[in-house]
Amino acid sequence: MKALFLAGGLGTRLRPLTEHLPKPMALVGNRPWLEHLLLHYKEQGVNEFVIAVKHYRELIESHLGDGSKFDVKIDYAVEKELLGTAGAIKNAEHLLSDRFIVVNADIIHQVDLASALRFHESHGGAVTICLTEVEDPSHYGVVEQSDNGQIIRFIEKPKKEDAPSNRINAGIYIMERAALDIVPSGRSVSIEKETFPLLIENGSGVYGHPIGGYWMDMGTKERYRQLHWDLLDRRFPAVIEGKEMEDTGIWLGDNVSIGQGVLFVPPVMIGNDVSIGERAIIGPYAVIGNGSRIGNQVRLSHSILWDRCKIRAGAQLNDCIFGSGMQVGPHILHEAVCNRILEVQRR
């Protein structure tokens, strides 16, 4: 069975970090999220993938290639224009198996795929929508289900007190190829507003299966930051590269140079080929990307730096997110100032 990753859109709400980058390629713990995702599904037995691409497709293709370096097979379905979720799946139909998995590639999650597949096989319908439970469903499309898990309808952004459940679409689907027969080719098609309601109406069988575990849409800087704190606190159990120093919550990559008097306040993640100047204070909640240079007496906390950043001596950073190659300091920087710096860089 194949997995289709939908990676064609831009991360509009994560701009300017993803101004020239597909959102699934945003770094999560110093590794593109799309790579984490590929490895997560590979661990669960999927070894053939199709990736739907459009914007900056060369960045995805150059990083993942044909999949051989990950011991999997990857094909690419190219969208000439954005086709919506169902339209993107239809565009990739010729590359898919009779039963396949669809994943919105910018959703952070971990799923028990075997459990979802067993449920899908048991009901015999056309689609299983993986569901996640949220505290306040009023910001989402909520599902109403029968006792056997069949989805009766979707209710878009109901009042909390009127919602029939707190279960929402997690952006992961198990589909039979026959479900694509009703999807028109060559135009944008919404899977939630068009395809799923039609499949419910014609009796094809659309069911919902709660996945449990970690789930987050990283579509804002606030949630992107929280994702990293969850990663460092191990609430999100994705693999952290580097070696943890004696179970201290401090992870160091390869070839890290640490000056005299440096203080790490865990949790902290340091990438490969990083240098940290004398008497710097790093943490708590700091992620430093590969190839970065941190000057003497820098104080850095609750901040995320992508690759090849340079922080000059004496700078103080708190609640900042910097994209690759940023150079800042020596200043006291907090979230609002960091956002202005990113906007200037964007222009």
LOKE-664663 format. One line per field, with one value per residue (C-alpha): residue number from 1; x, y, z. Coordinates in pm, 1 decimal. Layout:
// LOKE-664663
drenmar <- NUM_...
east <- X_...
north <- Y_...
up <- Z_...
//
This chain:
// LOKE-664663
drenmar <- 1_2_3_4_5_6_7_8_9_10_11_12_13_14_15_16_17_18_19_20_21_22_23_24_25_26_27_28_29_30_31_32_33_34_35_36_37_38_39_40_41_42_43_44_45_46_47_48_49_50_51_52_53_54_55_56_57_58_59_60_61_62_63_64_65_66_67_68_69_70_71_72_73_74_75_76_77_78_79_80_81_82_83_84_85_86_87_88_89_90_91_92_93_94_95_96_97_98_99_100_101_102_103_104_105_106_107_108_109_110_111_112_113_114_115_116_117_118_119_120_121_122_123_124_125_126_127_128_129_130_131_132_133_134_135_136_137_138_139_140_141_142_143_144_145_146_147_148_149_150_151_152_153_154_155_156_157_158_159_160_161_162_163_164_165_166_167_168_169_170_171_172_173_174_175_176_177_178_179_180_181_182_183_184_185_186_187_188_189_190_191_192_193_194_195_196_197_198_199_200_201_202_203_204_205_206_207_208_209_210_211_212_213_214_215_216_217_218_219_220_221_222_223_224_225_226_227_228_229_230_231_232_233_234_235_236_237_238_239_240_241_242_243_244_245_246_247_248_249_250_251_252_253_254_255_256_257_258_259_260_261_262_263_264_265_266_267_268_269_270_271_272_273_274_275_276_277_278_279_280_281_282_283_284_285_286_287_288_289_290_291_292_293_294_295_296_297_298_299_300_301_302_303_304_305_306_307_308_309_310_311_312_313_314_315_316_317_318_319_320_321_322_323_324_325_326_327_328_329_330_331_332_333_334_335_336_337_338_339_340_341_342_343_344_345_346_347
east <- 0.0_120.1_105.5_33.6_177.3_8.3_294.0_200.2_91.7_286.4_286.5_111.3_64.7_425.1_563.3_821.6_984.4_825.4_827.2_1043.1_979.2_692.5_551.4_619.4_990.0_995.1_1251.9_1129.3_1415.5_1672.8_1521.0_1255.3_914.5_856.8_1157.7_1024.0_690.6_847.9_1041.9_735.4_532.9_828.9_854.7_493.2_552.5_494.1_779.7_620.6_532.0_382.4_441.9_211.7_422.2_383.2_554.6_933.1_905.9_1281.3_1351.8_1151.9_1284.2_1647.5_1618.9_1422.2_1516.4_1378.1_1377.3_1673.4_1876.3_1584.8_1539.0_1194.1_1051.2_921.8_726.2_612.7_276.6_318.8_30.6_43.8_-201.7_-329.1_-612.9_-743.3_-712.8_-938.0_-806.7_-447.4_-538.6_-710.8_-402.7_-192.3_-441.8_-227.4_49.6_-167.8_-256.4_-610.4_-604.9_-386.2_-318.5_-346.0_-164.3_-175.9_199.2_198.2_7.2_230.0_112.3_190.9_-62.7_-107.3_-150.3_-214.0_-512.2_-657.7_-614.6_-788.4_-1083.0_-1094.4_-1100.5_-1372.8_-1627.9_-1577.6_-1650.9_-1475.5_-1298.6_-1171.8_-1106.3_-865.6_-999.1_-839.5_-1011.6_-977.5_-1085.4_-1269.1_-1409.6_-1558.9_-1258.2_-1282.9_-1508.4_-1665.4_-1795.0_-2120.2_-2104.0_-2332.9_-2262.0_-2056.3_-1829.7_-1998.4_-1986.2_-2330.3_-2231.1_-1972.9_-2055.6_-1828.3_-1716.7_-2015.1_-2055.8_-1886.1_-2215.5_-2380.5_-2104.3_-2215.2_-1862.9_-1512.4_-1374.3_-1228.6_-1064.4_-697.5_-596.3_-516.5_-730.6_-739.1_-912.2_-1021.3_-930.5_-1297.2_-1373.3_-1194.3_-1449.5_-1668.5_-1381.2_-1361.1_-1021.4_-843.7_-999.2_-975.6_-1189.7_-1241.3_-1244.1_-1444.0_-1695.6_-1747.1_-1605.4_-1688.3_-2048.7_-2106.8_-1966.6_-2188.6_-2491.9_-2440.3_-2386.3_-2021.9_-1940.0_-1730.5_-1615.3_-1415.8_-1144.4_-988.0_-610.3_-513.7_-154.2_8.7_-152.0_-88.1_-132.9_193.1_35.1_117.8_442.1_287.0_201.7_533.3_712.1_494.5_568.6_938.4_884.2_673.7_956.7_1214.5_984.7_927.1_551.0_600.2_821.8_984.2_1349.4_1596.0_1926.2_2241.7_2350.2_2180.6_2424.8_2360.7_1980.1_1998.2_1766.7_2067.0_2120.8_2444.4_2509.5_2840.4_3137.2_3003.3_3258.5_3177.8_3372.2_3482.2_3213.5_2916.0_2602.5_2327.4_1987.2_1782.7_1602.5_1836.3_1902.1_2223.2_2272.4_2585.1_2888.2_2784.7_3020.7_2921.8_3134.4_3265.6_3027.9_2718.8_2397.3_2183.2_1831.7_1588.5_1400.2_1657.2_1701.1_2013.7_2040.9_2328.5_2626.3_2526.1_2770.1_2686.8_2912.0_3062.9_2825.7_2513.7_2198.5_1945.2_1622.1_1279.7_1411.7_1454.2_1734.9_1744.2_2067.6_2369.3_2253.3_2510.7_2439.6_2697.7_2866.0_2654.9_2317.3_2018.7_1740.4_1409.7_1099.5_1261.0_1237.2_1498.1_1514.7_1828.0_2127.7_2010.2_2274.3_2174.3_2314.2_2458.7_2113.0_1842.8_1582.5_1236.0_947.3_817.4_1166.7_1245.7_926.5_1025.1_1372.1_1213.5_979.7_1274.0_1460.8_1149.6_1134.1
north <- 0.0_349.2_673.6_1003.9_1311.6_1638.1_1889.6_2134.4_2437.9_2724.9_2793.0_3130.8_3158.6_3061.4_3333.9_3470.3_3146.7_2958.4_3244.8_3038.5_2696.9_2444.6_2433.8_2057.7_2137.8_2362.4_2235.4_2041.0_1967.8_2057.0_1815.4_1891.4_1778.0_1592.0_1371.6_1297.6_1207.8_974.9_790.3_764.5_588.7_377.3_249.2_135.0_-66.4_179.1_173.6_334.3_700.5_955.5_1323.3_1585.6_1895.2_2239.3_2537.3_2501.9_2136.1_2126.1_2172.7_1862.0_1656.4_1750.5_1656.9_1331.5_1226.2_892.0_770.4_535.1_702.1_624.7_274.5_358.8_443.0_793.9_916.7_1276.2_1405.7_1761.3_2011.1_2281.8_2478.0_2414.3_2164.2_2139.4_1821.9_1598.6_1746.8_1676.4_1314.6_1277.9_1422.4_1148.4_867.8_700.5_650.0_510.4_157.4_17.0_116.9_404.8_650.7_1027.0_1260.1_1639.3_1676.6_1995.0_1834.4_1721.2_1383.8_1029.9_765.6_397.1_299.4_-70.9_14.7_250.9_-11.1_-278.8_-45.6_37.8_-327.6_-403.8_-154.5_-213.7_146.3_369.7_601.5_613.2_962.3_967.0_1192.3_1379.7_1516.3_1883.6_2074.2_2344.3_2226.1_2566.3_2652.9_2334.8_2116.9_1868.8_1521.4_1364.0_982.9_687.4_421.8_212.8_504.5_597.6_970.7_1120.1_1480.9_1752.2_2066.8_2362.0_2565.1_2506.2_2679.5_2471.9_2396.2_2292.3_2062.2_1696.3_1584.4_1717.1_1507.8_1679.3_1573.2_1499.7_1530.4_1159.6_929.8_566.2_546.1_292.7_389.4_361.6_665.7_880.1_793.8_1085.3_1337.8_1548.3_1594.2_1916.3_2152.3_2239.2_2008.2_2030.3_1689.7_1806.9_2029.2_1821.5_1468.4_1342.0_1476.3_1306.8_976.6_999.2_1081.3_795.7_539.4_459.5_458.6_725.2_630.5_803.4_653.9_845.7_821.8_943.1_1045.6_1372.9_1602.8_1966.6_2198.6_2397.8_2675.6_2963.5_3073.6_3020.4_2657.4_2605.4_2722.2_2502.7_2202.6_2242.1_2277.2_1958.3_1791.0_1894.5_1786.9_1454.8_1504.5_1475.8_1166.4_1227.3_1132.4_1397.0_1384.5_1408.4_1253.3_1336.4_1426.9_1171.5_1201.9_1574.9_1708.1_1851.8_1711.0_1781.3_1707.3_1617.4_1856.0_2103.5_2350.7_2481.4_2774.2_2809.8_2891.6_2804.0_2723.4_2501.6_2531.1_2231.8_2146.9_2239.1_2094.9_2181.0_2073.1_1960.9_2184.5_2451.1_2677.0_2844.8_3127.1_3169.9_3234.8_3200.5_3091.9_2863.2_2765.8_2682.8_2582.1_2656.0_2486.8_2580.4_2468.4_2303.7_2521.7_2809.3_3037.5_3172.6_3450.3_3510.7_3598.3_3540.9_3463.7_3258.6_3114.0_3005.1_3050.1_2846.3_2906.4_2731.3_2637.4_2866.4_3144.9_3384.6_3552.2_3816.0_3850.9_3993.5_3945.5_3840.5_3645.0_3545.3_3408.2_3437.8_3223.6_3283.3_3122.6_2987.4_3215.7_3497.6_3724.1_3936.3_4118.2_4247.9_4348.4_4246.2_4074.0_3948.3_3817.4_4146.9_4263.7_3924.1_3940.9_4284.2_4155.2_3866.4_4104.7_4326.6_4018.9_3917.0_4254.7
up <- 0.0_-86.0_109.8_-66.1_104.7_7.4_7.8_-266.2_-64.2_87.8_459.3_447.4_823.5_892.6_668.5_636.5_759.6_470.6_220.1_-17.1_129.1_124.5_478.1_518.2_470.9_779.0_1025.5_1326.8_1560.3_1290.8_1037.1_770.8_894.5_568.1_645.3_995.6_834.0_578.8_847.2_1073.7_803.6_698.3_1057.5_1024.1_711.0_426.5_174.7_-133.6_-133.7_-370.4_-291.9_-442.7_-515.7_-668.2_-502.5_-472.7_-566.9_-636.8_-263.5_-178.5_-468.4_-402.9_-35.2_-62.3_-415.7_-526.9_-166.3_-203.9_72.7_308.0_164.0_22.7_-320.9_-394.3_-697.1_-749.4_-869.6_-996.4_-981.9_-1248.7_-1034.3_-683.9_-706.3_-351.1_-146.7_-358.3_-682.4_-576.0_-495.4_-833.2_-1004.2_-840.3_-910.4_-1176.0_-917.5_-637.7_-526.9_-498.0_-131.0_-18.1_263.1_219.6_457.7_473.0_506.4_715.0_1004.1_1290.7_1415.5_1507.2_1411.7_1491.3_1128.5_1198.1_1418.9_1157.3_884.0_1091.8_1143.6_772.4_673.7_928.5_798.3_425.1_326.9_78.0_322.3_678.3_807.7_1098.3_1371.3_1656.1_1964.3_2057.8_2365.2_2170.1_1834.8_1744.3_1523.2_1314.5_1105.8_1348.9_1258.2_1366.8_1378.7_1427.9_1692.7_1447.2_1354.6_1026.3_959.5_908.8_842.0_890.9_1086.4_1013.9_1317.1_1546.8_1880.5_2146.5_2319.1_1989.2_1862.6_1836.0_1930.6_1986.7_1700.8_1397.6_1074.1_1147.1_780.1_737.9_522.0_418.4_82.7_-172.0_-526.2_-630.4_-414.2_-673.4_-942.3_-831.6_-828.8_-1146.5_-1310.9_-1393.9_-1140.6_-774.5_-559.6_-183.0_-18.1_285.3_106.5_-210.3_-208.6_139.1_137.4_-200.2_-73.7_234.5_20.7_-227.4_46.8_-29.7_341.2_512.4_861.2_1131.2_1349.9_1642.5_1629.2_1977.6_2034.2_1934.1_1676.0_1589.8_1294.8_1298.9_1091.3_1328.5_1487.3_1831.2_1756.1_1577.7_1891.9_2117.3_1895.0_1972.4_2345.8_2330.6_2139.7_2400.4_2685.3_2498.6_2489.5_2114.1_2085.3_1746.8_1711.2_1827.5_1644.3_1848.6_2175.5_2502.8_2778.8_3054.9_3049.1_3120.7_2850.3_2663.2_2313.1_2126.0_1759.9_1600.8_1595.0_1852.2_1988.9_2337.8_2485.0_2844.9_3102.0_2880.2_3078.9_2934.8_3102.2_2980.1_2770.7_2485.4_2138.3_1952.9_1591.1_1407.9_1341.1_1592.2_1784.8_2111.6_2251.2_2601.9_2892.4_2676.1_2851.6_2633.9_2742.2_2871.1_2557.2_2290.1_1951.8_1754.4_1392.1_1209.9_1124.7_1354.0_1533.8_1879.4_2009.2_2350.1_2636.1_2426.7_2626.4_2430.7_2567.4_2437.5_2083.9_1766.5_1518.6_1182.9_1005.2_967.0_1198.0_1346.3_1678.3_1763.1_2100.9_2381.6_2213.5_2424.8_2253.4_2408.9_2230.9_1886.1_1572.9_1302.3_960.1_793.9_757.5_986.7_1143.2_1442.7_1746.3_1959.9_2086.3_2331.2_2116.2_2202.8_1995.2_1854.6_1754.9_1600.5_1394.8_1261.6_1169.9_978.3_795.3_693.8_569.9_371.0_191.5
//
